[in-house]
């Protein structure tokens, strides 16, 4: 089984990766491909909230990060989540529309499952699912797991 885990650099996308680990049997997954898509036409091509080695290096050296480096760094953080879990982990950085590139990659591999966050970079809480998740669900060549953030129970 080959699983794609999509990250947009948000904390929600890291939580989606953790959700896969929470219920999936790693002995039934052969490969995980962590993908980030840099969108050259977006107002912000890629924004990494996950930190990671490149971001820390840039802070120390004072050097700016570019969007491809941000995507590389975000995928590194998500890939670390699967370290020692079992399946082989691969990275893909793509350029274009997020939904389109994720579904194209799923067809190319071919993937058996796509995992992504609900509304990682949505405009507001009223758009709960997120446009990328919605588009991927409607056009993916395989099942899609859309992970919602867990609600914190109020005491």
C-alpha positions, 0 to 999 in steps of 0.5 A: 500500500502506498500512502500520500501525506500532503503538507501545506506547512500548517500544524494541521497537516502535521496533525493529519500525519499523526492521525494516520499513525494513530489508526493505520497498521504500518506493516500494511503500508509499504511506502509513504510519500510526503508531498508539498506543493508550491503554488507560484500564482498564490499570494503566499506560495508556501508558508511553513509553520512547522519550523525545522532545520532550514528555518532554524539555520535561517534564524541563526544566519539571518538568511531569507528562505525561499518557498521551495526551501520552506516546502522542503523544510515542512516535508522534513518535519512531517517525514520525521513523524514516520521515522522508525515507524516502518514504511519507506518514506519519500519526499516530493515537492511539486509546483502548481495548484495544490489539489491538482498536483496531489491528485496527479501524484496519486495517479502517477505513483499509484497511491492507495490513500491520500491523507490531508488536513481539513482547512490547513490554510483556510480563510476562516473557520466558516470554511471548515473543510478547505478548498484543497481538501474538497477538490482532492476528495472530488477528483482523487483516483483513490480514497482520501482521509481528511483529518479535522483538528481535534476539538479541545474539550472544555472543562 
